[in-house]
Amino acid sequence: MPFLPTLSTFFILLSAILVAIGWMFISKGKAKEHKKVMIAAAISAILFFIIYMSRTIFVGNTSFGGPADLEIYYTIFLIFHIVLATTGAIFGIVTLILAFKRKIKKHRKIGPLTAIIWFFTAITGIMVYLFLYILFDVGETTNLFRAIWGF
């Protein structure tokens, strides 16, 4: 399933592009268009997450295949990305809930911050993809079940 990392990376990039378009719509006062695009962005992010988790559970995670002296820097960068992604997902869920509950004042406060976190999440996620699959040799992929239970 070598296409799954590319597919999941596509969906995270698409979600960031849609967030940018949604931000543009709301800045022009086009609330209906904003809502549609932001829902599409959320769906794209959910598709990313489903593909990523399915691959992680059933195929495994790919280790860094680049030079050993760069591995520590990659690991630090990966941890930064994971913290950003987790924070972005939490902010995204809260922002969506506020919008659907029509708590627009709070939504307007947190929305721009959520978008900025999401842009950095997408950028660092794409960089992780480039490090693992494009710029360096692909590292070993270990199945989650094998990694935990040894089979």
DSSP file (Angstrom, degrees, kcal/mol; ACC not computed):
  #  RESIDUE AA STRUCTURE BP1 BP2  ACC     N-H-->O    O-->H-N    N-H-->O    O-->H-N    TCO  KAPPA ALPHA  PHI   PSI    X-CA   Y-CA   Z-CA
    1    1 A M    >         0   0    0      0, 0.0     3,-1.4     0, 0.0    58,-0.0   0.000 360.0 360.0 360.0  51.3    0.0    0.0    0.0
    2    2 A P  T 3   +     0   0    0      0, 0.0     4,-0.5     0, 0.0     0, 0.0   0.662 360.0  64.5 -68.5 -14.4    2.7    2.5   -0.9
    3    3 A F  T 3> S+     0   0    0      1,-0.2     4,-2.5     2,-0.1     5,-0.2   0.666  81.2  81.6 -81.1 -16.2    0.2    5.0   -2.2
    4    4 A L  H <> S+     0   0    0     -3,-1.4     4,-3.0     1,-0.2     5,-0.3   0.892  88.5  50.3 -62.2 -43.2   -1.4    5.6    1.2
    5    5 A P  H  > S+     0   0    0      0, 0.0     4,-2.2     0, 0.0    -1,-0.2   0.910 113.6  47.1 -60.7 -38.6    1.1    8.1    2.6
    6    6 A T  H  > S+     0   0    0     -4,-0.5     4,-2.2     2,-0.2    -2,-0.2   0.918 113.6  48.1 -66.3 -42.9    0.8   10.1   -0.6
    7    7 A L  H  X S+     0   0    0     -4,-2.5     4,-1.9     2,-0.2    -1,-0.2   0.925 112.8  46.9 -64.3 -45.6   -3.0   10.0   -0.4
    8    8 A S  H  X S+     0   0    0     -4,-3.0     4,-1.7     1,-0.2    -1,-0.2   0.893 111.8  51.3 -65.9 -37.7   -3.2   11.0    3.2
    9    9 A T  H  X S+     0   0    0     -4,-2.2     4,-2.3    -5,-0.3    -1,-0.2   0.880 106.5  55.3 -65.6 -37.5   -0.7   13.8    2.6
   10   10 A F  H  X S+     0   0    0     -4,-2.2     4,-2.9     1,-0.2    -1,-0.2   0.925 107.5  49.4 -58.1 -45.0   -2.9   15.0   -0.3
   11   11 A F  H  X S+     0   0    0     -4,-1.9     4,-2.2     2,-0.2    -1,-0.2   0.848 109.9  49.7 -67.9 -33.6   -5.9   15.2    2.1
   12   12 A I  H  X S+     0   0    0     -4,-1.7     4,-1.7     2,-0.2    -1,-0.2   0.896 113.2  47.2 -71.8 -37.6   -4.0   17.2    4.7
   13   13 A L  H  X S+     0   0    0     -4,-2.3     4,-2.3     2,-0.2    -2,-0.2   0.930 112.1  50.5 -64.2 -45.3   -2.8   19.6    2.0
   14   14 A L  H  X S+     0   0    0     -4,-2.9     4,-2.7     1,-0.2    -2,-0.2   0.901 107.6  53.4 -59.2 -42.1   -6.4   19.9    0.6
   15   15 A S  H  X S+     0   0    0     -4,-2.2     4,-2.2     1,-0.2    -1,-0.2   0.903 109.5  48.1 -61.9 -40.2   -7.7   20.6    4.1
   16   16 A A  H  X S+     0   0    0     -4,-1.7     4,-2.2     2,-0.2    -1,-0.2   0.900 111.6  49.6 -67.5 -40.2   -5.3   23.5    4.6
   17   17 A I  H  X S+     0   0    0     -4,-2.3     4,-2.2     1,-0.2    -2,-0.2   0.918 111.7  48.9 -63.2 -42.7   -6.1   24.9    1.2
   18   18 A L  H  X S+     0   0    0     -4,-2.7     4,-2.9     2,-0.2    -2,-0.2   0.877 108.4  53.4 -66.1 -37.3   -9.8   24.7    2.0
   19   19 A V  H  X S+     0   0    0     -4,-2.2     4,-2.5     2,-0.2    -1,-0.2   0.919 109.2  49.7 -61.4 -42.6   -9.3   26.4    5.3
   20   20 A A  H  X S+     0   0    0     -4,-2.2     4,-2.0     2,-0.2    -2,-0.2   0.910 112.3  47.1 -62.7 -42.0   -7.5   29.2    3.5
   21   21 A I  H  X S+     0   0    0     -4,-2.2     4,-2.4     2,-0.2    -2,-0.2   0.913 111.9  50.9 -65.4 -42.2  -10.4   29.5    1.1
   22   22 A G  H  X S+     0   0    0     -4,-2.9     4,-2.3     1,-0.2    -2,-0.2   0.888 108.9  51.1 -61.6 -39.8  -12.9   29.5    3.9
   23   23 A W  H  X S+     0   0    0     -4,-2.5     4,-2.0     2,-0.2    -1,-0.2   0.901 109.4  51.1 -63.6 -41.4  -11.0   32.2    5.7
   24   24 A M  H  X S+     0   0    0     -4,-2.0     4,-1.0     1,-0.2    -2,-0.2   0.921 109.6  50.7 -61.8 -44.2  -11.0   34.3    2.5
   25   25 A F  H ><>S+     0   0    0     -4,-2.4     5,-2.7     1,-0.2     3,-0.8   0.932 111.2  46.4 -60.1 -47.1  -14.8   33.8    2.2
   26   26 A I  H ><5S+     0   0    0     -4,-2.3     3,-1.4     1,-0.3    -1,-0.2   0.850 107.0  57.9 -69.1 -31.4  -15.5   34.8    5.8
   27   27 A S  H 3<5S+     0   0    0     -4,-2.0    -1,-0.3     1,-0.3    -2,-0.2   0.757 108.3  48.1 -67.5 -21.7  -13.3   37.9    5.5
   28   28 A K  T <<5S-     0   0    0     -4,-1.0    -1,-0.3    -3,-0.8    -2,-0.2   0.308 122.4-108.5 -97.1   6.6  -15.5   38.9    2.5
   29   29 A G  T < 5S+     0   0    0     -3,-1.4     2,-1.3     1,-0.2    -3,-0.2   0.669  74.7 138.4  78.0  17.0  -18.7   38.3    4.6
   30   30 A K     >< +     0   0    0     -5,-2.7     4,-2.3     1,-0.2    -1,-0.2  -0.646  18.6 165.9 -96.5  77.9  -19.7   35.2    2.6
   31   31 A A  H  > S+     0   0    0     -2,-1.3     4,-2.5     1,-0.2    -1,-0.2   0.863  70.4  52.3 -66.0 -39.5  -20.8   33.1    5.6
   32   32 A K  H  > S+     0   0    0      2,-0.2     4,-2.1     1,-0.2    -1,-0.2   0.927 113.3  44.1 -64.6 -44.0  -22.7   30.4    3.6
   33   33 A E  H  > S+     0   0    0      2,-0.2     4,-2.5     1,-0.2     5,-0.2   0.898 112.1  54.4 -65.8 -40.2  -19.7   29.8    1.4
   34   34 A H  H  X S+     0   0    0     -4,-2.3     4,-2.7     1,-0.2     5,-0.2   0.937 108.3  48.9 -56.6 -49.1  -17.4   29.8    4.4
   35   35 A K  H  X S+     0   0    0     -4,-2.5     4,-2.1     1,-0.2    -2,-0.2   0.924 112.0  47.9 -60.3 -46.5  -19.5   27.2    6.1
   36   36 A K  H  X S+     0   0    0     -4,-2.1     4,-2.1     1,-0.2    -1,-0.2   0.921 114.8  45.0 -61.6 -45.2  -19.5   24.9    3.1
   37   37 A V  H  X S+     0   0    0     -4,-2.5     4,-2.3     1,-0.2    -1,-0.2   0.889 112.2  51.0 -69.2 -38.4  -15.8   25.1    2.5
   38   38 A M  H  X S+     0   0    0     -4,-2.7     4,-2.3    -5,-0.2    -1,-0.2   0.860 109.0  51.1 -69.2 -33.9  -14.9   24.7    6.2
   39   39 A I  H  X S+     0   0    0     -4,-2.1     4,-2.5    -5,-0.2    -1,-0.2   0.914 110.5  49.7 -64.9 -42.0  -17.1   21.5    6.3
   40   40 A A  H  X S+     0   0    0     -4,-2.1     4,-2.4     2,-0.2    -2,-0.2   0.891 109.6  51.7 -62.7 -38.6  -15.2   20.3    3.3
   41   41 A A  H  X S+     0   0    0     -4,-2.3     4,-2.3     2,-0.2    -2,-0.2   0.908 110.1  48.8 -62.9 -42.2  -11.9   21.1    5.0
   42   42 A A  H  X S+     0   0    0     -4,-2.3     4,-2.4     2,-0.2    -2,-0.2   0.909 110.9  49.9 -65.0 -41.7  -13.0   19.1    8.1
   43   43 A I  H  X S+     0   0    0     -4,-2.5     4,-2.6     2,-0.2    -2,-0.2   0.911 110.2  50.9 -62.7 -41.9  -14.1   16.2    5.9
   44   44 A S  H  X S+     0   0    0     -4,-2.4     4,-2.3     2,-0.2    -2,-0.2   0.906 110.7  48.6 -61.6 -41.9  -10.7   16.3    4.2
   45   45 A A  H  X S+     0   0    0     -4,-2.3     4,-2.4     2,-0.2    -2,-0.2   0.885 111.1  50.5 -65.5 -38.3   -8.9   16.3    7.6
   46   46 A I  H  X S+     0   0    0     -4,-2.4     4,-2.7     2,-0.2    -2,-0.2   0.904 108.8  51.5 -66.2 -41.0  -11.1   13.3    8.7
   47   47 A L  H  X S+     0   0    0     -4,-2.6     4,-2.5     2,-0.2     5,-0.3   0.913 109.5  51.1 -61.5 -42.0  -10.2   11.4    5.5
   48   48 A F  H  X S+     0   0    0     -4,-2.3     4,-3.1     1,-0.2     5,-0.2   0.958 111.3  47.5 -55.1 -50.9   -6.5   12.1    6.3
   49   49 A F  H  X S+     0   0    0     -4,-2.4     4,-2.9     1,-0.2     5,-0.3   0.896 111.6  49.4 -62.3 -42.7   -6.9   10.8    9.8
   50   50 A I  H  X S+     0   0    0     -4,-2.7     4,-2.5     2,-0.2    -1,-0.2   0.933 115.2  43.7 -62.0 -46.4   -8.8    7.6    8.7
   51   51 A I  H  X S+     0   0    0     -4,-2.5     4,-2.5    -5,-0.2     5,-0.2   0.931 115.6  48.6 -65.3 -45.1   -6.2    6.8    6.1
   52   52 A Y  H  X S+     0   0    0     -4,-3.1     4,-2.5    -5,-0.3    -2,-0.2   0.938 115.2  43.1 -61.2 -48.6   -3.3    7.6    8.4
   53   53 A M  H  X S+     0   0    0     -4,-2.9     4,-2.8    -5,-0.2     5,-0.2   0.898 113.2  52.0 -67.8 -39.7   -4.7    5.5   11.3
   54   54 A S  H  X S+     0   0    0     -4,-2.5     4,-2.9    -5,-0.3     5,-0.5   0.934 112.9  45.4 -60.4 -45.6   -5.7    2.6    9.1
   55   55 A R  H  X>S+     0   0    0     -4,-2.5     5,-3.3    -5,-0.2     4,-2.2   0.915 113.2  50.2 -64.5 -42.3   -2.2    2.5    7.6
   56   56 A T  H  <5S+     0   0    0     -4,-2.5    88,-0.8    -5,-0.2    -2,-0.2   0.918 117.3  39.7 -62.1 -43.9   -0.6    2.8   11.0
   57   57 A I  H  <5S+     0   0    0     -4,-2.8    88,-0.6    -5,-0.2    87,-0.3   0.933 128.7  27.1 -72.7 -47.1   -2.7    0.0   12.5
   58   58 A F  H  <5S+     0   0    0     -4,-2.9    -3,-0.2    -5,-0.2    -2,-0.2   0.775 137.2  20.0 -94.1 -28.1   -2.7   -2.4    9.6
   59   59 A V  T  <5S-     0   0    0     -4,-2.2     2,-0.2    -5,-0.5    -3,-0.2   0.793 101.4-132.1-107.4 -47.3    0.6   -1.7    7.7
   60   60 A G      < -     0   0    0     -5,-3.3     2,-0.3    83,-0.2    83,-0.3  -0.678  25.4 -56.2 124.4-177.5    2.7    0.1   10.3
   61   61 A N  E     -A  142   0A   0     81,-1.7    81,-2.2    -2,-0.2     2,-0.5  -0.777  43.4-129.2-102.6 147.7    4.8    3.2   10.7
   62   62 A T  E     -A  141   0A   0     -2,-0.3    79,-0.2    79,-0.2     2,-0.1  -0.833  21.1-140.5 -98.2 130.1    7.8    4.0    8.5
   63   63 A S        -     0   0    0     77,-2.7    76,-0.9    -2,-0.5     2,-0.3  -0.440  35.0 -83.5 -84.1 163.2   11.0    4.9   10.2
   64   64 A F        -     0   0    0      1,-0.1    76,-0.2    -2,-0.1    -1,-0.1  -0.496  39.4-172.4 -66.9 127.0   13.4    7.6    9.1
   65   65 A G        +     0   0    0     72,-0.4    72,-0.5    66,-0.3    -1,-0.1   0.318  49.6 102.4-105.9   6.9   15.6    6.2    6.3
   66   66 A G  S    S-     0   0    0      1,-0.2     5,-0.1    70,-0.2    70,-0.1  -0.023  87.3 -46.5 -78.9-172.1   18.0    9.2    6.0
   67   67 A P    >>  -     0   0    0      0, 0.0     3,-1.7     0, 0.0     4,-0.6  -0.254  50.9-125.4 -59.1 141.5   21.5    9.6    7.4
   68   68 A A  G >4 S+     0   0    0      1,-0.3     3,-0.8     2,-0.2     4,-0.5   0.821 108.6  61.0 -59.1 -33.9   21.9    8.5   11.0
   69   69 A D  G 34 S+     0   0    0      1,-0.2    -1,-0.3     2,-0.1     4,-0.2   0.654 106.3  47.4 -72.2 -12.5   23.4   11.8   12.0
   70   70 A L  G <> S+     0   0    0     -3,-1.7     4,-2.4     1,-0.1     3,-0.3   0.527  87.1  89.7 -98.1  -9.5   20.1   13.6   10.9
   71   71 A E  H <X S+     0   0    0     -3,-0.8     4,-2.7    -4,-0.6     5,-0.2   0.864  83.9  52.6 -60.0 -39.2   17.8   11.2   12.7
   72   72 A I  H  > S+     0   0    0     -4,-0.5     4,-2.2     2,-0.2    -1,-0.2   0.892 110.7  48.2 -64.6 -38.6   17.8   13.1   16.0
   73   73 A Y  H  > S+     0   0    0     -3,-0.3     4,-2.4    -4,-0.2    -2,-0.2   0.898 112.0  49.4 -68.2 -39.8   16.8   16.3   14.1
   74   74 A Y  H  X S+     0   0    0     -4,-2.4     4,-3.0     2,-0.2    -2,-0.2   0.927 110.5  51.0 -62.4 -44.1   14.1   14.4   12.3
   75   75 A T  H  X S+     0   0    0     -4,-2.7     4,-2.5     2,-0.2    -2,-0.2   0.910 110.9  47.5 -62.1 -43.6   12.8   13.0   15.6
   76   76 A I  H  X S+     0   0    0     -4,-2.2     4,-2.2     2,-0.2    -1,-0.2   0.923 113.7  48.3 -62.6 -43.6   12.6   16.4   17.2
   77   77 A F  H  X S+     0   0    0     -4,-2.4     4,-2.5     2,-0.2    -2,-0.2   0.910 110.8  51.3 -62.2 -42.8   10.9   17.8   14.1
   78   78 A L  H  X S+     0   0    0     -4,-3.0     4,-2.8     2,-0.2    -2,-0.2   0.904 108.8  50.3 -62.1 -42.9    8.4   14.8   14.2
   79   79 A I  H  X S+     0   0    0     -4,-2.5     4,-2.5     2,-0.2    -1,-0.2   0.923 110.2  50.7 -61.5 -43.7    7.6   15.4   17.9
   80   80 A F  H  X S+     0   0    0     -4,-2.2     4,-2.4     1,-0.2    -2,-0.2   0.923 111.6  48.3 -57.9 -45.4    7.0   19.1   17.1
   81   81 A H  H  X S+     0   0    0     -4,-2.5     4,-3.2     2,-0.2    -2,-0.2   0.913 110.2  50.9 -62.4 -43.8    4.7   18.0   14.2
   82   82 A I  H  X S+     0   0    0     -4,-2.8     4,-2.5     2,-0.2     5,-0.2   0.907 111.1  48.0 -62.8 -42.4    2.8   15.6   16.4
   83   83 A V  H  X S+     0   0    0     -4,-2.5     4,-2.5     2,-0.2    -1,-0.2   0.930 114.3  47.0 -63.3 -44.9    2.2   18.2   19.1
   84   84 A L  H  X S+     0   0    0     -4,-2.4     4,-3.4    -5,-0.2    -2,-0.2   0.929 112.7  49.2 -60.6 -46.2    1.0   20.7   16.5
   85   85 A A  H  X S+     0   0    0     -4,-3.2     4,-2.4     2,-0.2    -2,-0.2   0.904 112.8  46.7 -63.1 -42.4   -1.3   18.1   14.9
   86   86 A T  H  X S+     0   0    0     -4,-2.5     4,-2.2    -5,-0.2    -1,-0.2   0.936 115.6  45.5 -65.1 -46.1   -2.8   17.1   18.2
   87   87 A T  H  X S+     0   0    0     -4,-2.5     4,-2.9    -5,-0.2     5,-0.2   0.924 113.6  50.3 -61.6 -45.2   -3.3   20.7   19.2
   88   88 A G  H  X S+     0   0    0     -4,-3.4     4,-2.7     1,-0.2    -2,-0.2   0.885 109.9  50.0 -61.6 -40.1   -4.7   21.6   15.7
   89   89 A A  H  X S+     0   0    0     -4,-2.4     4,-2.5    -5,-0.2    -1,-0.2   0.923 112.5  46.6 -65.4 -43.8   -7.1   18.7   15.8
   90   90 A I  H  X S+     0   0    0     -4,-2.2     4,-2.5     2,-0.2     5,-0.2   0.945 115.1  46.0 -63.7 -48.0   -8.4   19.7   19.3
   91   91 A F  H  X S+     0   0    0     -4,-2.9     4,-2.9     1,-0.2    -2,-0.2   0.905 111.9  53.2 -60.4 -40.6   -8.7   23.3   18.2
   92   92 A G  H  X S+     0   0    0     -4,-2.7     4,-2.4    -5,-0.2    -2,-0.2   0.922 109.9  46.4 -61.1 -45.3  -10.4   22.2   15.0
   93   93 A I  H  X S+     0   0    0     -4,-2.5     4,-2.6     2,-0.2    -1,-0.2   0.934 114.6  47.2 -63.0 -46.4  -13.0   20.2   16.8
   94   94 A V  H  X S+     0   0    0     -4,-2.5     4,-2.6     1,-0.2    -2,-0.2   0.924 112.1  50.4 -61.9 -44.1  -13.7   22.9   19.3
   95   95 A T  H  X S+     0   0    0     -4,-2.9     4,-1.9     1,-0.2    -1,-0.2   0.904 112.1  47.2 -62.0 -42.2  -14.0   25.5   16.6
   96   96 A L  H  X S+     0   0    0     -4,-2.4     4,-2.8    -5,-0.2     5,-0.2   0.918 111.3  50.8 -65.1 -43.5  -16.4   23.4   14.6
   97   97 A I  H  X S+     0   0    0     -4,-2.6     4,-2.2     1,-0.2     6,-0.2   0.926 109.5  50.8 -61.0 -44.3  -18.5   22.7   17.7
   98   98 A L  H  <>S+     0   0    0     -4,-2.6     5,-2.9     1,-0.2    -1,-0.2   0.903 112.0  47.9 -59.8 -41.0  -18.7   26.4   18.5
   99   99 A A  H ><5S+     0   0    0     -4,-1.9     3,-1.4     3,-0.2    -2,-0.2   0.939 112.7  46.7 -65.6 -47.0  -19.8   27.1   14.9
  100  100 A F  H 3<5S+     0   0    0     -4,-2.8    -1,-0.2     1,-0.3    -2,-0.2   0.798 111.6  51.4 -68.8 -27.2  -22.5   24.4   14.8
  101  101 A K  T 3<5S-     0   0    0     -4,-2.2    -1,-0.3    -5,-0.2    -2,-0.2   0.415 114.7-121.0 -85.7   2.5  -23.8   25.5   18.2
  102  102 A R  T < 5 +     0   0    0     -3,-1.4     2,-1.3     1,-0.2     3,-0.2   0.798  65.0 144.9  62.7  31.5  -24.0   29.1   16.8
  103  103 A K     >< +     0   0    0     -5,-2.9     4,-2.4    -6,-0.2     3,-0.3  -0.570  18.0 163.2 -93.3  68.7  -21.6   30.5   19.4
  104  104 A I  H  >  +     0   0    0     -2,-1.3     4,-3.0     1,-0.2     5,-0.2   0.810  61.5  59.9 -65.8 -35.5  -20.2   32.8   16.8
  105  105 A K  H  > S+     0   0    0     -3,-0.2     4,-1.2     2,-0.2    -1,-0.2   0.939 113.3  38.3 -59.3 -47.3  -18.5   35.2   19.1
  106  106 A K  H  > S+     0   0    0     -3,-0.3     4,-2.4     2,-0.2     5,-0.3   0.889 114.3  55.8 -69.6 -39.2  -16.3   32.5   20.5
  107  107 A H  H  X S+     0   0    0     -4,-2.4     4,-2.6     1,-0.2    -2,-0.2   0.906 106.3  51.0 -58.6 -43.5  -15.9   30.9   17.1
  108  108 A R  H  < S+     0   0    0     -4,-3.0    -1,-0.2     1,-0.2    -2,-0.2   0.834 111.0  49.2 -64.9 -32.8  -14.6   34.1   15.7
  109  109 A K  H  X S+     0   0    0     -4,-1.2     4,-0.5    -5,-0.2    -2,-0.2   0.932 121.0  32.2 -71.3 -46.3  -12.0   34.4   18.4
  110  110 A I  H  X S+     0   0    0     -4,-2.4     4,-2.6     1,-0.2     5,-0.2   0.743 102.6  78.2 -86.7 -24.6  -10.7   30.9   18.2
  111  111 A G  H  X S+     0   0    0     -4,-2.6     4,-2.6    -5,-0.3     5,-0.2   0.907  93.8  46.1 -55.1 -52.0  -11.1   30.4   14.4
  112  112 A P  H  > S+     0   0    0      0, 0.0     4,-2.3     0, 0.0    -1,-0.2   0.902 114.1  49.1 -61.6 -39.2   -8.1   32.4   13.2
  113  113 A L  H  X S+     0   0    0     -4,-0.5     4,-2.5     2,-0.2    -2,-0.2   0.916 111.1  50.6 -63.7 -42.4   -5.8   30.7   15.7
  114  114 A T  H  X S+     0   0    0     -4,-2.6     4,-2.6     1,-0.2    -1,-0.2   0.920 110.0  50.3 -59.7 -44.8   -7.1   27.3   14.7
  115  115 A A  H  X S+     0   0    0     -4,-2.6     4,-2.5     2,-0.2    -2,-0.2   0.916 110.4  48.9 -62.1 -43.8   -6.5   28.1   11.1
  116  116 A I  H  X S+     0   0    0     -4,-2.3     4,-2.1     2,-0.2    -1,-0.2   0.924 112.1  48.3 -63.7 -44.2   -2.9   29.2   11.7
  117  117 A I  H  X S+     0   0    0     -4,-2.5     4,-2.3     1,-0.2    -1,-0.2   0.915 112.1  50.9 -60.3 -41.5   -2.2   26.1   13.8
  118  118 A W  H  X S+     0   0    0     -4,-2.6     4,-2.7     2,-0.2    -2,-0.2   0.880 106.4  53.6 -66.1 -37.7   -3.7   24.0   11.0
  119  119 A F  H  X S+     0   0    0     -4,-2.5     4,-2.5     1,-0.2    -1,-0.2   0.934 111.8  45.1 -61.7 -44.7   -1.5   25.7    8.4
  120  120 A F  H  X S+     0   0    0     -4,-2.1     4,-2.6     2,-0.2     5,-0.2   0.863 111.7  53.4 -66.6 -35.2    1.6   24.8   10.4
  121  121 A T  H  X S+     0   0    0     -4,-2.3     4,-2.5    -5,-0.2    -2,-0.2   0.940 111.1  45.8 -62.1 -47.0    0.4   21.3   11.0
  122  122 A A  H  X S+     0   0    0     -4,-2.7     4,-2.5     2,-0.2     5,-0.2   0.921 113.5  49.1 -63.0 -44.7   -0.1   20.8    7.2
  123  123 A I  H  X S+     0   0    0     -4,-2.5     4,-2.0     1,-0.2    -2,-0.2   0.935 114.9  43.3 -62.2 -47.0    3.3   22.3    6.3
  124  124 A T  H  X S+     0   0    0     -4,-2.6     4,-2.3     1,-0.2    -1,-0.2   0.859 112.5  54.4 -69.2 -32.8    5.1   20.2    8.9
  125  125 A G  H  X S+     0   0    0     -4,-2.5     4,-2.2    -5,-0.2    -2,-0.2   0.905 108.7  47.9 -64.6 -41.5    3.1   17.1    7.9
  126  126 A I  H  X S+     0   0    0     -4,-2.5     4,-2.5     1,-0.2    -2,-0.2   0.883 110.5  52.6 -65.7 -37.8    4.1   17.5    4.3
  127  127 A M  H  X S+     0   0    0     -4,-2.0     4,-2.7     2,-0.2    -2,-0.2   0.899 106.9  51.9 -64.9 -39.8    7.7   18.0    5.4
  128  128 A V  H  X S+     0   0    0     -4,-2.3     4,-2.5     2,-0.2     5,-0.2   0.934 109.9  50.1 -60.2 -45.0    7.5   14.7    7.3
  129  129 A Y  H  X>S+     0   0    0     -4,-2.2     4,-2.8     1,-0.2     5,-0.5   0.932 111.1  48.7 -57.5 -46.8    6.2   13.0    4.2
  130  130 A L  I  X>S+     0   0    0     -4,-2.5     5,-3.3     1,-0.2     4,-1.7   0.908 112.0  48.9 -61.2 -42.6    9.1   14.5    2.1
  131  131 A F  I  <5S+     0   0    0     -4,-2.7     5,-0.4     1,-0.2   -66,-0.3   0.893 119.1  38.5 -63.2 -39.6   11.6   13.3    4.7
  132  132 A L  I  <5S+     0   0    0     -4,-2.5     7,-0.4    -5,-0.2    -2,-0.2   0.826 133.3  15.4 -82.7 -32.4   10.2    9.8    4.8
  133  133 A Y  I  <5S+     0   0    0     -4,-2.8    -3,-0.2    -5,-0.2     5,-0.2   0.603 129.5  27.1-123.3 -15.1    9.4    9.2    1.2
  134  134 A I  I  <<S+     0   0    0     -4,-1.7    -3,-0.2    -5,-0.5    -4,-0.1   0.786 116.4  40.4-118.1 -53.5   11.0   11.7   -1.2
  135  135 A L  S   <S+     0   0    0     -5,-3.3     2,-0.3     2,-0.1    -4,-0.2   0.797 120.1  24.4 -76.4 -29.1   14.2   13.2    0.1
  136  136 A F  S    S-     0   0    0     -6,-0.5   -70,-0.2    -5,-0.4     3,-0.1  -0.795  97.8 -75.1-129.3 169.9   15.8   10.0    1.6
  137  137 A D        -     0   0    0    -72,-0.5   -72,-0.4    -2,-0.3     2,-0.3  -0.345  59.6 -99.0 -61.1 148.0   15.5    6.3    1.2
  138  138 A V        -     0   0    0     -5,-0.2    -5,-0.1   -74,-0.1   -74,-0.1  -0.560  41.7-138.6 -72.3 130.0   12.3    4.9    2.7
  139  139 A G        -     0   0    0    -76,-0.9   -74,-0.2    -7,-0.4     2,-0.1  -0.075  36.9 -64.0 -77.4-176.5   13.0    3.4    6.2
  140  140 A E        -     0   0    0    -76,-0.2   -77,-2.7   -78,-0.1     2,-0.6  -0.434  44.0-141.8 -71.0 141.8   11.6    0.2    7.6
  141  141 A T  E     -A   62   0A   0    -79,-0.2     2,-0.5    -2,-0.1   -79,-0.2  -0.938  16.8-165.3-107.5 123.9    7.9   -0.1    8.0
  142  142 A T  E     -A   61   0A   0    -81,-2.2   -81,-1.7    -2,-0.6     2,-0.1  -0.935  20.9-122.0-114.6 127.3    6.9   -2.0   11.2
  143  143 A N     >  -     0   0    0     -2,-0.5     4,-2.8   -83,-0.3   -83,-0.2  -0.399  19.2-129.7 -63.9 138.2    3.3   -3.3   11.7
  144  144 A L  H  > S+     0   0    0    -88,-0.8     4,-2.3   -87,-0.3     5,-0.2   0.904 108.6  49.6 -57.6 -45.0    1.7   -1.9   14.9
  145  145 A F  H  >>S+     0   0    0    -88,-0.6     4,-3.0     1,-0.2     6,-0.7   0.901 112.9  47.3 -62.9 -40.5    0.7   -5.4   16.1
  146  146 A R  H  >5S+     0   0    0      5,-0.4     4,-1.4     4,-0.2    -2,-0.2   0.891 111.5  51.4 -66.5 -39.4    4.2   -6.7   15.5
  147  147 A A  H  <5S+     0   0    0     -4,-2.8    -2,-0.2     2,-0.2    -1,-0.2   0.885 120.9  32.9 -66.1 -37.5    5.7   -3.7   17.3
  148  148 A I  H  <5S+     0   0    0     -4,-2.3    -2,-0.2    -5,-0.2    -3,-0.2   0.930 135.7  19.9 -85.4 -48.7    3.5   -4.2   20.3
  149  149 A W  H  <5S-     0   0    0     -4,-3.0    -3,-0.2    -5,-0.2    -2,-0.2   0.471  99.4-116.3-107.2  -3.9    3.0   -7.9   20.6
  150  150 A G     <<       0   0    0     -4,-1.4    -4,-0.2    -5,-0.5    -3,-0.1   0.662 360.0 360.0  80.8  15.3    5.9   -9.3   18.5
  151  151 A F              0   0    0     -6,-0.7    -5,-0.4    -8,-0.1    -6,-0.1   0.367 360.0 360.0-137.6 360.0    3.9  -10.9   15.8
